[in-house]
Amino acid sequence: MDNNTQKVAVVTGASQGIGEGLVTAYRKLGYAVVANSRSIERSGDPMVLTVPGDLAEPGTGTRVIEAALAEFGRVDTLINNAGVFVAKPFTDYSDEDFDLVTGVNLRGFFEISQQAVKAMLATGGGHVVNVSTSLVDHANTAVPSALASLTKGGLNAVTKSLAIEYAARAIRVNTVALGIIETPMHPVETHATLATLHPVGRIGAIADVVDAVTYLENAAFVTGEVLHVDGGQSAGH
């Protein structure tokens, strides 16, 4: 394998749901994939390297990128898909909740993104995609989500900051801000109720997210974008 031509994507939160869908999608695009989640099985695909680890713990993000470089020699795309969501009234959040949500959503973004950008600078460019929520732009009385907005709002903001910081060095940074997506996180019996939160009247499919990320991957003139994949949620209700 020629490490100079084989593109490599790193996907976090990759063991199920959206992350698993993105691993499959990037393999179809011809990328080698490094897949991380807290617990992830080895892949039978030699072009998929699995690296278990909790990104909230210092050192894990660095270890994932080092594994990518050791196995495939480069990093072209990082998708920061790992995230946690705890919905509670603001005054009910505990210190443990705060540490959990900021640990995964912010520290989990920070360290691995730093290391990925260093690797991208070494090879002349790359792409970072963050996963956020439409609740940042469209708060909902039915879904109290202060910690989600605090952390994912930070990702929306840093997306623009990093896109401008690295625009002249061929690294693009974008975000997909999601509505509610049909994943193992949401029991089937809740789907009908959740569908009503979206103007289009359904919840999103993993394929909807994959299509959006694939679009951003191929959109060479798009950077600093927060692309809403939310059935119109952020536009109004």
JOHUPE-V246609 format. One record per residue. N is the residue number from 0. PHI is phi in whole degrees, -180 to 180 (* if undefined). OMEGA is omega in whole degrees, 0 to 359 (999 if undefined). D_FIRST is the distance of its C-alpha to the first C-alpha in whole Angstrom. Layout:
n={N & N}
phi={PHI & PHI}
omega={OMEGA & OMEGA}
d_first={D_FIRST & D_FIRST}
This chain:
n={0 & 1 & 2 & 3 & 4 & 5 & 6 & 7 & 8 & 9 & 10 & 11 & 12 & 13 & 14 & 15 & 16 & 17 & 18 & 19 & 20 & 21 & 22 & 23 & 24 & 25 & 26 & 27 & 28 & 29 & 30 & 31 & 32 & 33 & 34 & 35 & 36 & 37 & 38 & 39 & 40 & 41 & 42 & 43 & 44 & 45 & 46 & 47 & 48 & 49 & 50 & 51 & 52 & 53 & 54 & 55 & 56 & 57 & 58 & 59 & 60 & 61 & 62 & 63 & 64 & 65 & 66 & 67 & 68 & 69 & 70 & 71 & 72 & 73 & 74 & 75 & 76 & 77 & 78 & 79 & 80 & 81 & 82 & 83 & 84 & 85 & 86 & 87 & 88 & 89 & 90 & 91 & 92 & 93 & 94 & 95 & 96 & 97 & 98 & 99 & 100 & 101 & 102 & 103 & 104 & 105 & 106 & 107 & 108 & 109 & 110 & 111 & 112 & 113 & 114 & 115 & 116 & 117 & 118 & 119 & 120 & 121 & 122 & 123 & 124 & 125 & 126 & 127 & 128 & 129 & 130 & 131 & 132 & 133 & 134 & 135 & 136 & 137 & 138 & 139 & 140 & 141 & 142 & 143 & 144 & 145 & 146 & 147 & 148 & 149 & 150 & 151 & 152 & 153 & 154 & 155 & 156 & 157 & 158 & 159 & 160 & 161 & 162 & 163 & 164 & 165 & 166 & 167 & 168 & 169 & 170 & 171 & 172 & 173 & 174 & 175 & 176 & 177 & 178 & 179 & 180 & 181 & 182 & 183 & 184 & 185 & 186 & 187 & 188 & 189 & 190 & 191 & 192 & 193 & 194 & 195 & 196 & 197 & 198 & 199 & 200 & 201 & 202 & 203 & 204 & 205 & 206 & 207 & 208 & 209 & 210 & 211 & 212 & 213 & 214 & 215 & 216 & 217 & 218 & 219 & 220 & 221 & 222 & 223 & 224 & 225 & 226 & 227 & 228 & 229 & 230 & 231 & 232 & 233 & 234 & 235 & 236}
phi={* & -92 & -64 & -78 & -117 & -75 & -76 & -132 & -115 & -110 & -123 & -99 & 60 & -96 & -84 & -156 & 58 & -61 & -60 & -62 & -63 & -72 & -59 & -60 & -64 & -71 & -64 & -65 & -78 & 95 & -83 & -76 & -129 & -107 & -112 & -121 & -158 & -60 & -136 & -143 & -78 & -63 & -94 & -79 & -90 & -65 & -96 & -121 & -101 & -99 & -130 & -71 & 157 & -92 & -67 & -73 & -90 & -54 & 100 & -68 & -60 & -63 & -64 & -64 & -69 & -61 & -65 & -62 & -68 & -66 & -83 & -122 & 86 & -166 & -136 & -104 & -139 & -123 & -114 & -84 & -94 & -60 & -168 & -128 & -133 & -125 & -97 & -147 & -56 & -53 & -77 & -93 & -64 & -99 & -59 & -65 & -60 & -60 & -64 & -64 & -70 & -70 & -60 & -78 & -76 & -106 & -62 & -60 & -75 & -64 & -69 & -67 & -70 & -55 & -68 & -67 & -64 & -58 & -65 & -66 & -60 & -70 & -111 & 97 & 147 & 170 & -149 & -115 & -121 & -100 & -113 & -123 & -133 & -66 & -61 & -60 & -96 & -138 & -65 & -135 & -61 & -79 & -131 & -68 & -149 & -59 & -70 & -64 & -66 & -61 & -85 & -72 & -62 & -63 & -65 & -59 & -68 & -71 & -58 & -70 & -60 & -71 & -59 & -77 & -59 & -112 & -58 & -81 & -116 & 66 & -110 & -98 & -135 & -136 & -135 & -107 & -103 & -99 & -81 & -86 & -111 & -74 & -135 & -59 & -66 & -112 & -58 & -55 & -69 & -93 & -61 & -63 & -67 & -64 & -59 & -69 & -76 & -112 & -55 & -77 & 84 & -146 & -87 & -78 & -103 & -55 & -61 & -63 & -71 & -59 & -60 & -67 & -67 & -63 & -58 & -62 & -59 & -93 & -94 & -65 & -100 & -111 & -150 & 77 & -93 & -108 & -92 & -84 & -121 & -148 & 59 & 89 & -54 & -72 & -80 & 153 & -152}
omega={179 & 182 & 181 & 184 & 181 & 179 & 187 & 175 & 174 & 181 & 176 & 185 & 196 & 189 & 181 & 172 & 184 & 182 & 178 & 178 & 180 & 176 & 179 & 183 & 181 & 173 & 178 & 177 & 178 & 179 & 158 & 185 & 170 & 188 & 180 & 161 & 184 & 175 & 183 & 182 & 173 & 180 & 174 & 180 & 182 & 178 & 173 & 177 & 178 & 181 & 179 & 177 & 180 & 184 & 177 & 181 & 178 & 179 & 184 & 181 & 178 & 181 & 180 & 181 & 176 & 178 & 178 & 181 & 180 & 184 & 190 & 171 & 183 & 172 & 181 & 182 & 172 & 175 & 180 & 184 & 181 & 179 & 175 & 181 & 177 & 182 & 177 & 167 & 188 & 185 & 178 & 180 & 177 & 174 & 179 & 176 & 181 & 181 & 180 & 186 & 179 & 179 & 181 & 190 & 181 & 178 & 179 & 174 & 194 & 188 & 183 & 180 & 176 & 183 & 179 & 180 & 175 & 180 & 180 & 178 & 182 & 182 & 172 & 175 & 180 & 187 & 174 & 176 & 176 & 178 & 184 & 181 & 177 & 178 & 176 & 184 & 187 & 180 & 188 & 181 & 182 & 184 & 178 & 193 & 184 & 182 & 175 & 181 & 179 & 185 & 182 & 172 & 175 & 178 & 178 & 182 & 182 & 175 & 181 & 180 & 182 & 178 & 180 & 181 & 186 & 184 & 183 & 180 & 169 & 172 & 178 & 179 & 181 & 179 & 166 & 180 & 193 & 162 & 180 & 185 & 180 & 180 & 178 & 179 & 186 & 179 & 184 & 184 & 178 & 189 & 183 & 179 & 181 & 180 & 183 & 179 & 183 & 180 & 180 & 172 & 174 & 171 & 183 & 175 & 176 & 179 & 178 & 179 & 179 & 179 & 181 & 180 & 178 & 176 & 181 & 179 & 184 & 186 & 189 & 183 & 182 & 174 & 183 & 185 & 169 & 186 & 182 & 179 & 196 & 178 & 178 & 186 & 185 & 181 & 181 & 180 & 999}
d_first={0 & 4 & 6 & 9 & 9 & 7 & 11 & 12 & 16 & 18 & 21 & 24 & 27 & 24 & 26 & 28 & 30 & 28 & 25 & 24 & 25 & 23 & 20 & 20 & 21 & 17 & 15 & 17 & 17 & 13 & 12 & 11 & 14 & 16 & 19 & 22 & 26 & 29 & 28 & 25 & 24 & 20 & 18 & 18 & 15 & 11 & 10 & 14 & 15 & 19 & 21 & 24 & 27 & 30 & 29 & 33 & 33 & 32 & 29 & 27 & 25 & 24 & 23 & 21 & 19 & 18 & 17 & 14 & 14 & 13 & 11 & 9 & 10 & 13 & 15 & 16 & 19 & 21 & 23 & 26 & 28 & 29 & 33 & 36 & 39 & 43 & 46 & 49 & 52 & 52 & 54 & 53 & 49 & 49 & 48 & 45 & 44 & 44 & 42 & 39 & 39 & 39 & 36 & 34 & 34 & 35 & 33 & 30 & 30 & 31 & 28 & 25 & 26 & 27 & 23 & 21 & 23 & 23 & 19 & 19 & 22 & 19 & 17 & 20 & 21 & 20 & 22 & 24 & 26 & 29 & 31 & 35 & 38 & 40 & 43 & 43 & 44 & 46 & 48 & 49 & 53 & 51 & 48 & 49 & 46 & 47 & 44 & 41 & 43 & 43 & 39 & 38 & 40 & 38 & 35 & 36 & 38 & 35 & 33 & 35 & 35 & 32 & 31 & 34 & 33 & 29 & 30 & 30 & 27 & 25 & 24 & 26 & 28 & 29 & 31 & 32 & 35 & 36 & 39 & 39 & 36 & 37 & 35 & 36 & 37 & 40 & 42 & 43 & 47 & 46 & 44 & 47 & 49 & 46 & 45 & 49 & 47 & 45 & 47 & 45 & 46 & 43 & 41 & 37 & 34 & 31 & 30 & 32 & 30 & 27 & 28 & 29 & 26 & 24 & 27 & 26 & 23 & 23 & 27 & 26 & 30 & 30 & 30 & 33 & 34 & 35 & 34 & 37 & 36 & 39 & 41 & 43 & 44 & 44 & 46 & 49 & 51}
